[in-house]
Amino acid sequence: MTESIVIEDLESADLAEQIDATRITYPNEDGRPAIEGTTFSLEFDDPVDPEAFCEEISTPEDPWRMFGIKRKLADERTDEDGTVVASEYWSLAGVLIHVEDGGHTGASKINLEITSEWVRVYVKGTYKKK
């Protein structure tokens, strides 16, 4: 189940905690592959420009330390009945760089689905601390 968070109320420490709590991993227990983790969503208080949002967060500089490739998927997103549920639908595939005490400690693959109303976040891989 996807958890929703209002972005205005989100602190960077909360985001880091949410990423760690929902990270998608592929453990192999007793020779049987498994999938653990889930996605989470961020809701905007006010509509945003999805392309500008991608550009703003896709930087290896503070505070995001992420870089990625953005792509417009559609002019609008519809549900299975054809009802428009969001205008402009974008994706961002990238790498989230983890830094502690000024040093690189690991990285995770990150994929975002972005509309003007919300962002769905998929964080994959294991955070590796040196």
Sequence and secondary structure as in RCSB ss.txt:
>XXXX:A:sequence
MTESIVIEDLESADLAEQIDATRITYPNEDGRPAIEGTTFSLEFDDPVDPEAFCEEISTPEDPWRMFGIKRKLAD
ERTDEDGTVVASEYWSLAGVLIHVEDGGHTGASKINLEITSEWVRVYVKGTYKKK
>XXXX:A:secstr
  EEEEGGG  HHHHHHHHHHH BB  EETTEE  B   EEEE SS   HHHHHHHH BSSTTT EEEEEEEEEE
EEE TTS EEEEEEEEEEEEEEEEETTEEEEEEEEEEEE SSEEEEEEES     
